[in-house]
Amino acid sequence: MSKKNKKGIVYSTNPDFEYEYEDEEIEETLPPEKQKLRVELDRKKRKGKQVSLVTGFVGTEDDLKDLSKILKTKCGVGGSAKDGEIVIQGDHRKKIGDILTGLGYKCRVI
């Protein structure tokens, strides 16, 4: 992956010139009480299969994967976690909502 040039500089004749890249901010995980999660049913791009989708998580990828593992274990199904979303196979919206509420998260089941 290449870092993007955000200064708009295309070319420089200075042999000592180095691009200055802005480091991405490290995202801190909010405490469960401040998280507002949405649990919804999704079938798009999944060949008609139903999945429960948990969105709205603010935090690091490691914390997202930990929460995903808890949900997958308690529901007894597979799934994945990436790009701030947790995908759980099957329609387990109510059960996921109960689990998240028990862990202290604010969640809305749609």
N, C-alpha and C positions, 0 to 999 in steps of 0.2 A: 504494500500500500504506500502510495506516495503522499507526502504532506502537501497541502495546497498552499500556494503563494497568495497570501491575503493582502499584501501591500500593492499588488498590481504591477510589480516590476517584472519586465519580460527579459531584459538584457542589460548587462552592465559592462563597461569597458575597464572597470577597476579590477585588477587581478587579485586583490586581497578582499574583495567583496564577498560576504556570505549572507545568505538569506536568513532572516530572523523568523522563526516559526513560533507561533503561539501554542503553548502546551495546552492540551485539553484539560479542563477542570475535572478533578476527581470528584465524582458524585458521591455524596454521603447518603447513607440510608436513613430515611426518616423513621422515627419511632412508630410502632403500629398504630398508636392512637391518632397520629396525624396523617396516616395513609388513607386515601379514598379509592378503594378498589371497585371495579365493576366486574360482575360475573354474568356472562351472557352465552347463549347458544349460537354456534356458528357452523355453517355448512359450505361457505364459499371456498372455492378452489380445493375442495376435499372430496370430489367425486360423490357428493351426496351423503358422505359420512358425517355424523354429528360429533362435535367436540365442544367442551366447555372452555370458554376463553376468559382468562382473568387478566384485565388490563388496568393501567393506572399506577403500577408499582414504581416508586421513586427510590432508587438505591443502586447498589453495586450489583454486578452480574452474579457474584458469589452468593449474596444474600437472596437474590431472585431464585437461583438454583436450589438453595437450601429450602426456601418456602415451597418450591415446586416439588421437591422430594417428599416433604411432609404431606402435601396434598395427594400426590400419587400413591404414597404408602397407605394413607387412611382411606382412600377411595378404592384401592386395590386394582388400579389400572395403570396404563402407560401414559406417556405424554412428554412434553419438552418445555424448555424455558429459554427464550432468546428475544432480543430486541424489546425488553420491558414487558413481554407478554408470557403468560403461562398457558399452555395448551394441554388440556386433560381429555383423553379419549372418552367419548360417550357423554350422555346428558346427566351430569352430576351437579347441576347448579345449586339445588337446595342443600345438598350435603357439603359442598364446598363453602357455601355461605355460612353454614353452621360452624364449620371448622375455623374459618377466618374470624368469625365473631368470637369464638372461644379463645383464639390467639390474641384478641385485642384489636383487630383491624376493623375499620369502618368499611362495610361493603354493601353494595347495592346489587341485588339479584334481578336480572332482567329476563 
